[in-house]
Amino acid sequence: MVHFPVSLLLIAAVMEVMTFRKFQSSLRTGINWLVFVGAGGALISAVFGWLLASSGSYGGDTFATHQWVGIATAVLGILVAFFLWLIIRKKRYGFVKVYQALLLLATVGVSVAGHYGGSLTHGQDYLLGVTPWASDDDELLGGAEGPSTPVDWQTFASLDSLDDEQEMNLNLAVRTILAHKCYQCHSSDKTEGELRLDQKEFVFQGGESGPVIHPGDVKNSELVRRITLPPGHKEAMPGKGKPLNDNEIALIKLWVEKGAPWPDQAKGIFRVAPLAPRQPQLPAAVVGLENPLDLWVNEYFKKNEIQWPTVVDDRVFLRRVYFDLIGLPPGPQQLADFQADTRPDKRKLIVAELLARDNDYATHWTTFWNDLLRNDYTGPGYITNGRFNISDWLYRSLASNKPYDQFVRELLAPSEASKGFIKGIEWRGAVNSSQTTAMQAAQNVSQALLGVNLKCASCHDSFVSDWKLDDAYAFANIFSETPLEINRCDIPTGKMADTRLLWPELGNIPSSGSVEQKSQELARALTQPENGRIYRTLVNRIWGQLMGRGIVAPTDEMDKQPWSQDLLDWMAVYFAEEGYDIKKLLYLITTSKTYQLPSVTVADPATINADNFVFTGMLKRKLTAEQFADAVSMVVHPIYSVEALKYNPLGNEEAFKNVNSFVRAALVQNDPFLTALGRPSRENIISAREGQATLLQAMELTNGKLLNETLIAGAKEWADDHQSPESLTEAVFRQSFGRAPSEDERRVANEILENGVDTNAVQDLLWAVILLPEFQFIE
């Protein structure tokens, strides 16, 4: 088998030339090393491929061809390297033509072996699948996380007969396997061999060769034969993607053996969260737990045998709550005053004080809402006037603490100031049918406000949820002046969509009305108290922002199982009863003991959204791009000048200067610095930013022009204000962290400033401080 190292042979062949003079030149430039490395890689790949073949995981004609072409390519690679060695070391230039011919054959071998390797991994039509004219039926499958097989096959193997519930569960397990491994080729969107496996009647009807399942007869069931063929066999199923594992094969065999039960009232494959609000009874009072959220968490902790940790100290709490509520770090004096405060309720008082800072609150939280509502100051659509800015409406809505139900109604039935959300991007020229402005509106509303991702279902019936293509088009019709024709994978079906909400229980939308009339009905229907979905989605998003993970995760998939259904439901009802007041919700969460627990670090970020996640406290979070930029502006020097403002809530520059000491990063357009630190382009809805450090971030923080210029300017100011290294070091740490430097930190600072308060050395010290984890993370 041939893998990546062998591709170096292909690179070498492209770089080589077919004349002797140019060949000699290539020797002088050192291109030949690619050949030797590639040949060695080919040999290693062939050895590991042989070991893989011995494992029995692969087999069939495709695998055999891939294997032997790979071995042949490895042999050719060794011969190429040998003749090149003769030419270089022995000056045997008569072998140049032989060398070049062998190199050409080796590159052909790489291509052929790579093709068959791709066929093994991605299916026989993997090349055609990426051409512009290919259907994109599996476009959205990659990385989708649907339900896993719920049971092990041994659960049923020991039973002589199955009762109704056991039959239901076995059928659900089998259909889950079919959904994830077979639907991409055998469903309503793509029906290879005239076989569909997505509905009961089609499963037992079979395909062009007849029935594929004979209930009770495993040996003569074609489906069983196909899934047990070795991967790579031309008749093996599935033909693309990963093969079924042993447990999945055993479950399907057992299901057929038990008569292939498929109850008429079978359970759905995917979990569907309840729509209506639910108010569970609060647990009994517990000494030391005054906040109702803590009572629910206490129940969860008892169930999971978790002990309450000690809450964080004042310094950690103050920095945490400052960043979370207004996006800024506290100054040293603010921390000193807070630590000196002896009032028992001082943490509640500081939360109330921060929430009362309307402008700072609005500036900070506009970042979250800009991401979620895909609002920005520049970008695709603004240039061609096909996209509309809602920045002023958004900022003033946040500053005035507009009730969330009113906030949503103004987004769905918009004024001129708020129309940008459902208008999406009106693209100029040809546009995919799943990216029309009406379909974008349906996708935006469902994802941002309801925690439903309709992007799969905008093209075809979803593989990862129960939403169908008809559902997406019916919802999109609300935002269209003319009835929409349903397109499946961008191909017109000739069927016109009806007009309806995603949940008929919420009411009807008249199909004959104007977009304005339909939008008014939509705004009323979605914000009614009976729609618990919209308020669960909001409180889950806010919890996720403060805690690093939602009660349901990801926050765009509200049909996932929450780690505490009672906590989520109770909080959503509380939010509605308190007048849809987001600040009251923030106050409730940030004054809880749960919020004040020590942060925790997850070793593997992939487990954060796992179904078996166990909550023990908030996750340690990296500062957002805007928070980091503002912290640097406060400690070092302002990063942005007033000329950089793209949205000025005060209208003119002089008024802004009179009120603000620096420009907040939330109010400027995206740039390479903010992009590197994680600010998205906002062409798509972003409900949660990536929290992991990246190579791009490291490069920007090390060599970025904007940060370097800021450090230079800040170093000069700090050097002018402090005469001794000791006082400078003390002041920098007090300003940055509200504490004195540790002994190790003093030692390092003294080494940096060993030649006195030199601006270059001060710049190095400031740079070292802002790169400390304590500066970049919310503990």
Stockholm file with secondary structure:
# STOCKHOLM 1.0

chainA/1-779         MVHFPVSLLLIAAVMEVMTFRKFQSSLRTGINWLVFVGAGGALISAVFGWLLASSGSYGGDTFATHQWVGIATAVLGILVAFFLWLIIRKKRYGFVKVYQALLLLATVGVSVAGHYGGSLTHGQDYLLGVTPWASDDDELLGGAEGPSTPVDWQTFASLDSLDDEQEMNLNLAVRTILAHKCYQCHSSDKTEGELRLDQKEFVFQGGESGPVIHPGDVKNSELVRRITLPPGHKEAMPGKGKPLNDNEIALIKLWVEKGAPWPDQAKGIFRVAPLAPRQPQLPAAVVGLENPLDLWVNEYFKKNEIQWPTVVDDRVFLRRVYFDLIGLPPGPQQLADFQADTRPDKRKLIVAELLARDNDYATHWTTFWNDLLRNDYTGPGYITNGRFNISDWLYRSLASNKPYDQFVRELLAPSEASKGFIKGIEWRGAVNSSQTTAMQAAQNVSQALLGVNLKCASCHDSFVSDWKLDDAYAFANIFSETPLEINRCDIPTGKMADTRLLWPELGNIPSSGSVEQKSQELARALTQPENGRIYRTLVNRIWGQLMGRGIVAPTDEMDKQPWSQDLLDWMAVYFAEEGYDIKKLLYLITTSKTYQLPSVTVADPATINADNFVFTGMLKRKLTAEQFADAVSMVVHPIYSVEALKYNPLGNEEAFKNVNSFVRAALVQNDPFLTALGRPSRENIISAREGQATLLQAMELTNGKLLNETLIAGAKEWADDHQSPESLTEAVFRQSFGRAPSEDERRVANEILENGVDTNAVQDLLWAVILLPEFQFIE
#=GR chainA/1-779 SS CCCGGGHHHHHHHHHCCSSHHHHHHHHHHTTTHHHHHHHHHHHHHHHHHHHHHHHTSCCSHHHHHHHHHHHHHHHHHHHHHHHHHHHHHHCCGGGHHHHHHHHHHHHHHHHHHHHHHHHHHHCTTTTGGGSTTSCCTTTTTTTCCCCCCCSCTHHHHTCSSCCHHHHHHHHHHHHHHHHHHTTTTBSSSCBGGGCCCSSHHHHHHCBTTBCSCCTTCSTTCHHHHHHHSCTTCTTCSSSSSCCCCHHHHHHHHHHHHTTCCCCTTCCCSSCCCCCSCCCCCCCCCBTTBCSHHHHHHHHHHHHTTCCCCCCCCHHHHHHHHHHHHHSCCCCHHHHHHHHHCCCTTHHHHHHHHHHTCHHHHHHHHHHHHHHHTTCCSSSTTTTTTCSCCCHHHHHHHHHTTCCHHHHHHHHHSCCTTTTHHHHCCCCSSCCCGGGSHHHHHHHHHHHHHHCCCCTTTTTSSCSSSSCCHHHHHHHHGGGCSSCCEEEETTEEEEEECCCCCSSGGGCCCCTTSCHHHHHHHHHHHHHSTTCHHHHHHHHHHHHHHHHSSCSSSSTTCTTSCCSCHHHHHHHHHHHHHTTSCHHHHHHHHHTSTTTTSCCBCCSCGGGTTCTTCCCSSCBCEECCHHHHHHHHHHHTCCSSCGGGBSCCTTSSHHHHHHHCSSCCGGGBCCCHHHHHTTCCCCSSCCSSCCCSCCHHHHHHHHHCHHHHHHHHHHHHHHHHHCSSHHHHHHHHHHHHHSSCCCHHHHHHHHHHTTTCSCHHHHHHHHHHHHTSHHHHEEC
#=GC SS_cons         CCCGGGHHHHHHHHHCCSSHHHHHHHHHHTTTHHHHHHHHHHHHHHHHHHHHHHHTSCCSHHHHHHHHHHHHHHHHHHHHHHHHHHHHHHCCGGGHHHHHHHHHHHHHHHHHHHHHHHHHHHCTTTTGGGSTTSCCTTTTTTTCCCCCCCSCTHHHHTCSSCCHHHHHHHHHHHHHHHHHHTTTTBSSSCBGGGCCCSSHHHHHHCBTTBCSCCTTCSTTCHHHHHHHSCTTCTTCSSSSSCCCCHHHHHHHHHHHHTTCCCCTTCCCSSCCCCCSCCCCCCCCCBTTBCSHHHHHHHHHHHHTTCCCCCCCCHHHHHHHHHHHHHSCCCCHHHHHHHHHCCCTTHHHHHHHHHHTCHHHHHHHHHHHHHHHTTCCSSSTTTTTTCSCCCHHHHHHHHHTTCCHHHHHHHHHSCCTTTTHHHHCCCCSSCCCGGGSHHHHHHHHHHHHHHCCCCTTTTTSSCSSSSCCHHHHHHHHGGGCSSCCEEEETTEEEEEECCCCCSSGGGCCCCTTSCHHHHHHHHHHHHHSTTCHHHHHHHHHHHHHHHHSSCSSSSTTCTTSCCSCHHHHHHHHHHHHHTTSCHHHHHHHHHTSTTTTSCCBCCSCGGGTTCTTCCCSSCBCEECCHHHHHHHHHHHTCCSSCGGGBSCCTTSSHHHHHHHCSSCCGGGBCCCHHHHHTTCCCCSSCCSSCCCSCCHHHHHHHHHCHHHHHHHHHHHHHHHHHCSSHHHHHHHHHHHHHSSCCCHHHHHHHHHHTTTCSCHHHHHHHHHHHHTSHHHHEEC
//
